[in-house]
Amino acid sequence: MTAVIAVDLGTTGVKAGVWSEDGRLLAEAYRRRGVRQGADGFALQNAEESWELQRQAVAEAARAIPEPIGALVLTHQRGTFAPADATGRPLGDYIVWMDRRGAPICDR
């Protein structure tokens, strides 16, 4: 039997769950993370830290099961993004979905 790892990169944390083919939760791991917010409406998260937390959660969950992993599923938080260079390395922090700096432009 093979298992599926599902990773949820959420606003307040990263969760990795390992599921059996018949839908049973076999293992899970969670890593908390914060959002930096400012008076001008910015909301940012460290992209490198997010990647490391995802890696840690997946490794912990996968170690807890004997089954081979057959698939990986990824989800993330709405319109959150990080600018990246040509190699895929982040150029800065994630701009989180709740960042309000563009609201005046949208209102116009």
N, CA, C and O atoms as a Tinker XYZ file with bonds, in Angstrom:
   432  protein
     1  N      0.844000   -1.177000    0.000000    73     2
     2  CA     0.000000    0.000000    0.000000    64     1     3
     3  C      0.890000    1.240000    0.000000    63     2     4     5
     4  O      1.927000    1.265000    0.662000    81     3
     5  N      0.481000    2.269000   -0.744000    73     3     6
     6  CA     1.202000    3.536000   -0.734000    64     5     7
     7  C      0.368000    4.576000   -0.003000    63     6     8     9
     8  O     -0.840000    4.414000    0.172000    81     7
     9  N      1.027000    5.641000    0.420000    73     7    10
    10  CA     0.363000    6.710000    1.161000    64     9    11
    11  C      0.482000    8.017000    0.385000    63    10    12    13
    12  O      1.273000    8.137000   -0.550000    81    11
    13  N     -0.326000    8.993000    0.798000    73    11    14
    14  CA    -0.315000   10.328000    0.216000    64    13    15
    15  C      0.038000   11.311000    1.328000    63    14    16    17
    16  O     -0.536000   11.258000    2.415000    81    15
    17  N      0.983000   12.206000    1.052000    73    15    18
    18  CA     1.278000   13.301000    1.987000    64    17    19
    19  C      0.583000   14.547000    1.463000    63    18    20    21
    20  O      0.754000   14.926000    0.304000    81    19
    21  N     -0.205000   15.183000    2.329000    73    19    22
    22  CA    -0.850000   16.448000    2.002000    64    21    23
    23  C     -0.216000   17.530000    2.869000    63    22    24    25
    24  O     -0.110000   17.378000    4.086000    81    23
    25  N      0.205000   18.623000    2.235000    73    23    26
    26  CA     0.843000   19.734000    2.935000    64    25    27
    27  C     -0.028000   20.961000    2.781000    63    26    28    29
    28  O     -0.381000   21.344000    1.665000    81    27
    29  N     -0.381000   21.585000    3.910000    73    27    30
    30  CA    -1.159000   22.812000    3.905000    64    29    31
    31  C     -0.271000   23.932000    4.430000    63    30    32    33
    32  O      0.060000   23.965000    5.615000    81    31
    33  N      0.111000   24.844000    3.553000    73    31    34
    34  CA     0.876000   26.024000    3.942000    64    33    35
    35  C     -0.127000   27.107000    4.283000    63    34    36    37
    36  O     -0.574000   27.852000    3.411000    81    35
    37  N     -0.478000   27.188000    5.559000    73    35    38
    38  CA    -1.492000   28.131000    6.004000    64    37    39
    39  C     -0.896000   29.424000    6.524000    63    38    40    41
    40  O      0.323000   29.569000    6.614000    81    39
    41  N     -1.760000   30.354000    6.861000    73    39    42
    42  CA    -1.322000   31.653000    7.343000    64    41    43
    43  C     -0.602000   31.547000    8.676000    63    42    44    45
    44  O      0.402000   32.229000    8.882000    81    43
    45  N     -1.084000   30.715000    9.581000    73    43    46
    46  CA    -0.491000   30.638000   10.916000    64    45    47
    47  C      0.358000   29.395000   11.145000    63    46    48    49
    48  O      0.973000   29.254000   12.202000    81    47
    49  N      0.400000   28.493000   10.168000    73    47    50
    50  CA     1.215000   27.301000   10.357000    64    49    51
    51  C      1.258000   26.427000    9.123000    63    50    52    53
    52  O      0.549000   26.646000    8.141000    81    51
    53  N      2.120000   25.427000    9.213000    73    51    54
    54  CA     2.295000   24.436000    8.159000    64    53    55
    55  C      1.887000   23.088000    8.730000    63    54    56    57
    56  O      2.372000   22.680000    9.785000    81    55
    57  N      1.002000   22.403000    8.033000    73    55    58
    58  CA     0.569000   21.082000    8.479000    64    57    59
    59  C      0.861000   20.066000    7.380000    63    58    60    61
    60  O      0.599000   20.314000    6.203000    81    59
    61  N      1.407000   18.922000    7.781000    73    59    62
    62  CA     1.609000   17.811000    6.848000    64    61    63
    63  C      0.868000   16.607000    7.408000    63    62    64    65
    64  O      1.048000   16.243000    8.570000    81    63
    65  N      0.042000   15.998000    6.585000    73    63    66
    66  CA    -0.685000   14.799000    6.988000    64    65    67
    67  C     -0.397000   13.675000    6.011000    63    66    68    69
    68  O     -0.283000   13.899000    4.806000    81    67
    69  N     -0.281000   12.467000    6.537000    73    67    70
    70  CA    -0.081000   11.294000    5.688000    64    69    71
    71  C     -1.357000   10.470000    5.743000    63    70    72    73
    72  O     -1.852000   10.129000    6.817000    81    71
    73  N     -1.883000   10.157000    4.558000    73    71    74
    74  CA    -3.159000    9.468000    4.443000    64    73    75
    75  C     -2.984000    8.148000    3.724000    63    74    76    77
    76  O     -2.198000    8.044000    2.782000    81    75
    77  N     -3.717000    7.139000    4.169000    73    75    78
    78  CA    -3.692000    5.833000    3.508000    64    77    79
    79  C     -4.577000    5.867000    2.270000    63    78    80    81
    80  O     -5.355000    6.801000    2.073000    81    79
    81  N     -4.446000    4.837000    1.438000    73    79    82
    82  CA    -5.284000    4.759000    0.235000    64    81    83
    83  C     -6.766000    4.689000    0.569000    63    82    84    85
    84  O     -7.598000    5.130000   -0.224000    81    83
    85  N     -7.109000    4.139000    1.736000    73    83    86
    86  CA    -8.520000    4.037000    2.114000    64    85    87
    87  C     -8.992000    5.224000    2.951000    63    86    88    89
    88  O    -10.075000    5.172000    3.535000    81    87
    89  N     -8.186000    6.308000    3.019000    73    87    90
    90  CA    -8.631000    7.540000    3.657000    64    89    91
    91  C     -8.346000    7.688000    5.131000    63    90    92    93
    92  O     -8.859000    8.614000    5.759000    81    91
    93  N     -7.545000    6.808000    5.710000    73    91    94
    94  CA    -7.203000    6.931000    7.134000    64    93    95
    95  C     -6.014000    7.865000    7.318000    63    94    96    97
    96  O     -5.041000    7.798000    6.567000    81    95
    97  N     -6.096000    8.744000    8.333000    73    95    98
    98  CA    -4.966000    9.588000    8.684000    64    97    99
    99  C     -3.949000    8.734000    9.426000    63    98   100   101
   100  O     -4.260000    8.181000   10.481000    81    99
   101  N     -2.740000    8.619000    8.889000    73    99   102
   102  CA    -1.706000    7.769000    9.474000    64   101   103
   103  C     -0.745000    8.542000   10.367000    63   102   104   105
   104  O     -0.251000    8.004000   11.358000    81   103
   105  N     -0.480000    9.782000   10.029000    73   103   106
   106  CA     0.447000   10.603000   10.810000    64   105   107
   107  C      0.252000   12.056000   10.410000    63   106   108   109
   108  O     -0.222000   12.351000    9.313000    81   107
   109  N      0.623000   12.966000   11.316000    73   107   110
   110  CA     0.591000   14.375000   10.967000    64   109   111
   111  C      1.638000   15.134000   11.767000    63   110   112   113
   112  O      2.087000   14.680000   12.819000    81   111
   113  N      2.016000   16.292000   11.253000    73   111   114
   114  CA     2.986000   17.157000   11.923000    64   113   115
   115  C      2.585000   18.601000   11.658000    63   114   116   117
   116  O      1.987000   18.913000   10.628000    81   115
   117  N      2.918000   19.464000   12.586000    73   115   118
   118  CA     2.536000   20.875000   12.491000    64   117   119
   119  C      3.702000   21.752000   12.918000    63   118   120   121
   120  O      4.409000   21.438000   13.875000    81   119
   121  N      3.896000   22.848000   12.206000    73   119   122
   122  CA     4.875000   23.856000   12.565000    64   121   123
   123  C      4.183000   25.220000   12.532000    63   122   124   125
   124  O      3.606000   25.607000   11.517000    81   123
   125  N      4.247000   25.932000   13.639000    73   123   126
   126  CA     3.639000   27.260000   13.750000    64   125   127
   127  C      4.545000   28.301000   13.085000    63   126   128   129
   128  O      5.771000   28.187000   13.112000    81   127
   129  N      3.914000   29.315000   12.490000    73   127   130
   130  CA     4.663000   30.436000   11.940000    64   129   131
   131  C      3.853000   31.709000   12.098000    63   130   132   133
   132  O      2.629000   31.666000   12.229000    81   131
   133  N      4.529000   32.825000   12.086000    73   131   134
   134  CA     3.863000   34.094000   12.316000    64   133   135
   135  C      3.782000   34.941000   11.061000    63   134   136   137
   136  O      4.360000   34.621000   10.023000    81   135
   137  N      3.047000   36.027000   11.195000    73   135   138
   138  CA     2.899000   37.023000   10.141000    64   137   139
   139  C      3.388000   38.349000   10.706000    63   138   140   141
   140  O      2.963000   38.761000   11.785000    81   139
   141  N      4.284000   39.019000    9.978000    73   139   142
   142  CA     4.716000   40.366000   10.374000    64   141   143
   143  C      3.749000   41.353000    9.745000    63   142   144   145
   144  O      3.546000   41.354000    8.531000    81   143
   145  N      3.150000   42.203000   10.590000    73   143   146
   146  CA     2.190000   43.177000   10.092000    64   145   147
   147  C      2.589000   44.566000   10.565000    63   146   148   149
   148  O      3.181000   44.725000   11.633000    81   147
   149  N      2.258000   45.577000    9.754000    73   147   150
   150  CA     2.592000   46.946000   10.104000    64   149   151
   151  C      1.413000   47.878000    9.958000    63   150   152   153
   152  O      0.397000   47.538000    9.352000    81   151
   153  N      1.570000   49.068000   10.529000    73   151   154
   154  CA     0.505000   50.066000   10.521000    64   153   155
   155  C      0.109000   50.479000    9.106000    63   154   156   157
   156  O     -1.034000   50.871000    8.874000    81   155
   157  N      1.049000   50.394000    8.156000    73   155   158
   158  CA     0.716000   50.783000    6.783000    64   157   159
   159  C     -0.015000   49.685000    6.016000    63   158   160   161
   160  O     -0.284000   49.837000    4.824000    81   159
   161  N     -0.341000   48.576000    6.693000    73   159   162
   162  CA    -1.122000   47.510000    6.073000    64   161   163
   163  C     -0.324000   46.347000    5.542000    63   162   164   165
   164  O     -0.899000   45.406000    4.995000    81   163
   165  N      1.013000   46.384000    5.691000    73   163   166
   166  CA     1.780000   45.264000    5.156000    64   165   167
   167  C      1.559000   44.008000    5.983000    63   166   168   169
   168  O      1.311000   44.076000    7.186000    81   167
   169  N      1.654000   42.860000    5.321000    73   167   170
   170  CA     1.573000   41.542000    5.960000    64   169   171
   171  C      2.550000   40.642000    5.212000    63   170   172   173
   172  O      2.339000   40.321000    4.042000    81   171
   173  N      3.620000   40.236000    5.894000    73   171   174
   174  CA     4.705000   39.495000    5.261000    64   173   175
   175  C      5.072000   38.258000    6.061000    63   174   176   177
   176  O      4.881000   38.203000    7.276000    81   175
   177  N      5.607000   37.256000    5.348000    73   175   178
   178  CA     6.165000   36.056000    5.978000    64   177   179
   179  C      7.479000   35.728000    5.288000    63   178   180   181
   180  O      7.646000   35.964000    4.091000    81   179
   181  N      8.402000   35.181000    6.059000    73   179   182
   182  CA     9.708000   34.822000    5.539000    64   181   183
   183  C      9.584000   33.588000    4.650000    63   182   184   185
   184  O      9.187000   32.520000    5.117000    81   183
   185  N      9.920000   33.731000    3.374000    73   183   186
   186  CA     9.771000   32.636000    2.415000    64   185   187
   187  C     10.724000   31.482000    2.720000    63   186   188   189
   188  O     10.336000   30.319000    2.609000    81   187
   189  N     11.958000   31.785000    3.102000    73   187   190
   190  CA    12.927000   30.725000    3.412000    64   189   191
   191  C     12.475000   29.939000    4.647000    63   190   192   193
   192  O     12.573000   28.712000    4.674000    81   191
   193  N     11.983000   30.644000    5.661000    73   191   194
   194  CA    11.487000   29.974000    6.860000    64   193   195
   195  C     10.294000   29.075000    6.516000    63   194   196   197
   196  O     10.192000   27.956000    7.018000    81   195
   197  N      9.406000   29.563000    5.671000    73   195   198
   198  CA     8.242000   28.773000    5.273000    64   197   199
   199  C      8.667000   27.474000    4.605000    63   198   200   201
   200  O      8.110000   26.415000    4.891000    81   199
   201  N      9.650000   27.552000    3.717000    73   199   202
   202  CA    10.149000   26.347000    3.053000    64   201   203
   203  C     10.731000   25.374000    4.078000    63   202   204   205
   204  O     10.466000   24.174000    4.012000    81   203
   205  N     11.517000   25.879000    5.017000    73   203   206
   206  CA    12.122000   25.020000    6.039000    64   205   207
   207  C     11.050000   24.369000    6.912000    63   206   208   209
   208  O     11.164000   23.188000    7.239000    81   207
   209  N     10.023000   25.106000    7.290000    73   207   210
   210  CA     8.944000   24.534000    8.103000    64   209   211
   211  C      8.184000   23.458000    7.337000    63   210   212   213
   212  O      7.782000   22.450000    7.918000    81   211
   213  N      7.983000   23.663000    6.034000    73   211   214
   214  CA     7.341000   22.632000    5.212000    64   213   215
   215  C      8.195000   21.370000    5.172000    63   214   216   217
   216  O      7.693000   20.257000    5.329000    81   215
   217  N      9.486000   21.563000    4.960000    73   215   218
   218  CA    10.407000   20.425000    4.910000    64   217   219
   219  C     10.383000   19.647000    6.225000    63   218   220   221
   220  O     10.325000   18.417000    6.220000    81   219
   221  N     10.428000   20.359000    7.344000    73   219   222
   222  CA    10.413000   19.708000    8.656000    64   221   223
   223  C      9.123000   18.925000    8.892000    63   222   224   225
   224  O      9.160000   17.786000    9.358000    81   223
   225  N      7.989000   19.535000    8.572000    73   223   226
   226  CA     6.699000   18.882000    8.814000    64   225   227
   227  C      6.548000   17.630000    7.951000    63   226   228   229
   228  O      6.080000   16.600000    8.437000    81   227
   229  N      6.936000   17.706000    6.686000    73   227   230
   230  CA     6.849000   16.541000    5.801000    64   229   231
   231  C      7.770000   15.428000    6.298000    63   230   232   233
   232  O      7.368000   14.266000    6.337000    81   231
   233  N      8.990000   15.770000    6.673000    73   231   234
   234  CA     9.937000   14.759000    7.148000    64   233   235
   235  C      9.420000   14.073000    8.408000    63   234   236   237
   236  O      9.507000   12.851000    8.529000    81   235
   237  N      8.885000   14.848000    9.341000    73   235   238
   238  CA     8.373000   14.260000   10.583000    64   237   239
   239  C      7.204000   13.321000   10.314000    63   238   240   241
   240  O      7.164000   12.210000   10.842000    81   239
   241  N      6.263000   13.756000    9.503000    73   239   242
   242  CA     5.096000   12.927000    9.210000    64   241   243
   243  C      5.493000   11.663000    8.456000    63   242   244   245
   244  O      4.985000   10.581000    8.753000    81   243
   245  N      6.393000   11.786000    7.487000    73   243   246
   246  CA     6.803000   10.630000    6.682000    64   245   247
   247  C      7.569000    9.605000    7.514000    63   246   248   249
   248  O      7.448000    8.403000    7.274000    81   247
   249  N      8.351000   10.061000    8.484000    73   247   250
   250  CA     9.098000    9.129000    9.345000    64   249   251
   251  C      8.176000    8.258000   10.199000    63   250   252   253
   252  O      8.575000    7.183000   10.648000    81   251
   253  N      6.964000    8.713000   10.418000    73   251   254
   254  CA     6.051000    8.024000   11.324000    64   253   255
   255  C      5.315000    6.854000   10.693000    63   254   256   257
   256  O      4.554000    6.170000   11.378000    81   255
   257  N      5.520000    6.607000    9.416000    73   255   258
   258  CA     4.765000    5.540000    8.748000    64   257   259
   259  C      5.699000    4.574000    8.024000    63   258   260   261
   260  O      6.777000    4.968000    7.579000    81   259
   261  N      5.290000    3.308000    7.906000    73   259   262
   262  CA     6.118000    2.347000    7.171000    64   261   263
   263  C      5.829000    2.317000    5.667000    63   262   264   265
   264  O      6.654000    1.832000    4.892000    81   263
   265  N      4.665000    2.831000    5.246000    73   263   266
   266  CA     4.264000    2.763000    3.847000    64   265   267
   267  C      5.110000    3.687000    2.978000    63   266   268   269
   268  O      5.554000    4.736000    3.445000    81   267
   269  N      5.339000    3.313000    1.729000    73   267   270
   270  CA     6.001000    4.240000    0.813000    64   269   271
   271  C      5.042000    5.376000    0.451000    63   270   272   273
   272  O      3.823000    5.206000    0.490000    81   271
   273  N      5.596000    6.520000    0.103000    73   271   274
   274  CA     4.796000    7.674000   -0.303000    64   273   275
   275  C      4.585000    7.609000   -1.813000    63   274   276   277
   276  O      5.543000    7.530000   -2.582000    81   275
   277  N      3.328000    7.644000   -2.222000    73   275   278
   278  CA     3.005000    7.550000   -3.635000    64   277   279
   279  C      2.642000    8.874000   -4.276000    63   278   280   281
   280  O      2.670000    9.003000   -5.500000    81   279
   281  N      2.298000    9.873000   -3.448000    73   279   282
   282  CA     1.892000   11.164000   -4.008000    64   281   283
   283  C      2.065000   12.260000   -2.965000    63   282   284   285
   284  O      2.072000   12.007000   -1.760000    81   283
   285  N      2.205000   13.477000   -3.463000    73   283   286
   286  CA     2.324000   14.661000   -2.620000    64   285   287
   287  C      1.293000   15.682000   -3.094000    63   286   288   289
   288  O      1.207000   15.976000   -4.286000    81   287
   289  N      0.513000   16.219000   -2.158000    73   287   290
   290  CA    -0.511000   17.214000   -2.457000    64   289   291
   291  C     -0.146000   18.492000   -1.723000    63   290   292   293
   292  O      0.196000   18.450000   -0.541000    81   291
   293  N     -0.216000   19.630000   -2.406000    73   291   294
   294  CA     0.140000   20.914000   -1.794000    64   293   295
   295  C     -1.031000   21.876000   -1.864000    63   294   296   297
   296  O     -1.702000   21.977000   -2.891000    81   295
   297  N     -1.274000   22.587000   -0.764000    73   295   298
   298  CA    -2.242000   23.676000   -0.743000    64   297   299
   299  C     -1.553000   24.878000   -0.114000    63   298   300   301
   300  O     -0.565000   24.733000    0.606000    81   299
   301  N     -2.081000   26.064000   -0.390000    73   299   302
   302  CA    -1.500000   27.259000    0.215000    64   301   303
   303  C     -2.583000   28.286000    0.462000    63   302   304   305
   304  O     -3.754000   28.079000    0.142000    81   303
   305  N     -2.169000   29.386000    1.034000    73   303   306
   306  CA    -3.094000   30.414000    1.491000    64   305   307
   307  C     -3.436000   31.433000    0.410000    63   306   308   309
   308  O     -2.679000   32.378000    0.187000    81   307
   309  N     -4.507000   31.259000   -0.227000    73   307   310
   310  CA    -5.068000   32.189000   -1.210000    64   309   311
   311  C     -4.021000   32.815000   -2.117000    63   310   312   313
   312  O     -3.251000   32.100000   -2.759000    81   311
   313  N     -3.984000   34.158000   -2.178000    73   311   314
   314  CA    -3.127000   34.876000   -3.113000    64   313   315
   315  C     -1.756000   35.221000   -2.571000    63   314   316   317
   316  O     -1.136000   36.170000   -3.053000    81   315
   317  N     -1.262000   34.493000   -1.593000    73   315   318
   318  CA     0.067000   34.752000   -1.054000    64   317   319
   319  C      1.119000   34.376000   -2.090000    63   318   320   321
   320  O      1.010000   33.341000   -2.747000    81   319
   321  N      2.139000   35.220000   -2.232000    73   319   322
   322  CA     3.184000   34.926000   -3.215000    64   321   323
   323  C      4.504000   35.543000   -2.777000    63   322   324   325
   324  O      4.537000   36.441000   -1.936000    81   323
   325  N      5.580000   35.053000   -3.354000    73   323   326
   326  CA     6.906000   35.631000   -3.152000    64   325   327
   327  C      7.535000   35.839000   -4.518000    63   326   328   329
   328  O      7.562000   34.915000   -5.331000    81   327
   329  N      8.040000   37.030000   -4.784000    73   327   330
   330  CA     8.788000   37.232000   -6.024000    64   329   331
   331  C     10.000000   36.303000   -6.027000    63   330   332   333
   332  O     10.619000   36.086000   -4.985000    81   331
   333  N     10.340000   35.755000   -7.195000    73   331   334
   334  CA    11.456000   34.802000   -7.289000    64   333   335
   335  C     12.357000   35.166000   -8.458000    63   334   336   337
   336  O     11.945000   35.841000   -9.402000    81   335
   337  N     13.612000   34.698000   -8.368000    73   335   338
   338  CA    14.544000   34.911000   -9.479000    64   337   339
   339  C     14.384000   33.787000  -10.505000    63   338   340   341
   340  O     13.505000   32.937000  -10.363000    81   339
   341  N     15.216000   33.782000  -11.517000    73   339   342
   342  CA    15.116000   32.806000  -12.607000    64   341   343
   343  C     15.346000   31.372000  -12.146000    63   342   344   345
   344  O     14.937000   30.434000  -12.831000    81   343
   345  N     15.999000   31.182000  -10.988000    73   343   346
   346  CA    16.246000   29.836000  -10.475000    64   345   347
   347  C     15.166000   29.378000   -9.497000    63   346   348   349
   348  O     15.206000   28.248000   -9.011000    81   347
   349  N     14.194000   30.260000   -9.206000    73   347   350
   350  CA    13.137000   29.911000   -8.266000    64   349   351
   351  C     13.405000   30.327000   -6.837000    63   350   352   353
   352  O     12.565000   30.098000   -5.966000    81   351
   353  N     14.551000   30.931000   -6.569000    73   351   354
   354  CA    14.869000   31.393000   -5.208000    64   353   355
   355  C     14.086000   32.665000   -4.912000    63   354   356   357
   356  O     14.028000   33.565000   -5.749000    81   355
   357  N     13.481000   32.747000   -3.721000    73   355   358
   358  CA    12.718000   33.950000   -3.385000    64   357   359
   359  C     13.614000   35.188000   -3.307000    63   358   360   361
   360  O     14.723000   35.130000   -2.777000    81   359
   361  N     13.122000   36.301000   -3.839000    73   359   362
   362  CA    13.832000   37.574000   -3.777000    64   361   363
   363  C     13.509000   38.333000   -2.502000    63   362   364   365
   364  O     14.182000   39.308000   -2.168000    81   363
   365  N     12.495000   37.896000   -1.799000    73   363   366
   366  CA    12.075000   38.572000   -0.571000    64   365   367
   367  C     11.047000   37.733000    0.146000    63   366   368   369
   368  O     10.892000   36.540000   -0.115000    81   367
   369  N     10.356000   38.375000    1.046000    73   367   370
   370  CA     9.338000   37.698000    1.839000    64   369   371
   371  C      8.080000   37.434000    1.014000    63   370   372   373
   372  O      7.843000   38.054000   -0.023000    81   371
   373  N      7.267000   36.469000    1.526000    73   371   374
   374  CA     5.928000   36.295000    0.962000    64   373   375
   375  C      5.120000   37.546000    1.251000    63   374   376   377
   376  O      5.180000   38.090000    2.354000    81   375
   377  N      4.372000   37.998000    0.274000    73   375   378
   378  CA     3.374000   39.037000    0.492000    64   377   379
   379  C      2.078000   38.280000    0.755000    63   378   380   381
   380  O      1.532000   37.636000   -0.140000    81   379
   381  N      1.596000   38.363000    1.978000    73   379   382
   382  CA     0.486000   37.540000    2.447000    64   381   383
   383  C     -0.844000   38.096000    1.937000    63   382   384   385
   384  O     -0.992000   39.302000    1.740000    81   383
   385  N     -1.790000   37.215000    1.733000    73   383   386
   386  CA    -3.108000   37.561000    1.187000    64   385   387
   387  C     -3.763000   38.724000    1.918000    63   386   388   389
   388  O     -4.556000   39.447000    1.315000    81   387
   389  N     -3.460000   38.928000    3.192000    73   387   390
   390  CA    -4.120000   39.985000    3.967000    64   389   391
   391  C     -3.380000   41.325000    3.908000    63   390   392   393
   392  O     -3.758000   42.262000    4.612000    81   391
   393  N     -2.339000   41.431000    3.086000    73   391   394
   394  CA    -1.612000   42.688000    2.898000    64   393   395
   395  C     -2.558000   43.712000    2.271000    63   394   396   397
   396  O     -3.182000   43.440000    1.245000    81   395
   397  N     -2.661000   44.871000    2.880000    73   395   398
   398  CA    -3.649000   45.874000    2.455000    64   397   399
   399  C     -3.031000   47.063000    1.734000    63   398   400   401
   400  O     -3.738000   48.033000    1.460000    81   399
   401  N     -1.755000   47.027000    1.418000    73   399   402
   402  CA    -1.114000   48.197000    0.818000    64   401   403
   403  C     -1.684000   48.563000   -0.548000    63   402   404   405
   404  O     -1.602000   49.724000   -0.951000    81   403
   405  N     -2.248000   47.624000   -1.254000    73   403   406
   406  CA    -2.812000   47.918000   -2.579000    64   405   407
   407  C     -4.273000   48.353000   -2.550000    63   406   408   409
   408  O     -4.847000   48.662000   -3.595000    81   407
   409  N     -4.879000   48.381000   -1.364000    73   407   410
   410  CA    -6.310000   48.704000   -1.266000    64   409   411
   411  C     -6.655000   50.060000   -1.880000    63   410   412   413
   412  O     -7.667000   50.144000   -2.576000    81   411
   413  N     -5.876000   51.132000   -1.668000    73   411   414
   414  CA    -6.235000   52.424000   -2.293000    64   413   415
   415  C     -6.259000   52.345000   -3.816000    63   414   416   417
   416  O     -7.092000   52.991000   -4.452000    81   415
   417  N     -5.374000   51.576000   -4.402000    73   415   418
   418  CA    -5.355000   51.427000   -5.859000    64   417   419
   419  C     -6.607000   50.688000   -6.311000    63   418   420   421
   420  O     -7.232000   51.066000   -7.301000    81   419
   421  N     -6.972000   49.631000   -5.585000    73   419   422
   422  CA    -8.180000   48.865000   -5.924000    64   421   423
   423  C     -9.429000   49.727000   -5.777000    63   422   424   425
   424  O    -10.358000   49.631000   -6.579000    81   423
   425  N     -9.445000   50.570000   -4.744000    73   423   426
   426  CA   -10.599000   51.432000   -4.517000    64   425   427
   427  C    -10.794000   52.433000   -5.661000    63   426   428   429
   428  O    -11.921000   52.786000   -6.006000    81   427
   429  N     -9.672000   52.884000   -6.243000    73   427   430
   430  CA    -9.773000   53.837000   -7.362000    64   429   431
   431  C    -10.355000   53.141000   -8.560000    63   430   432
   432  O    -10.526000   53.759000   -9.610000    81   431
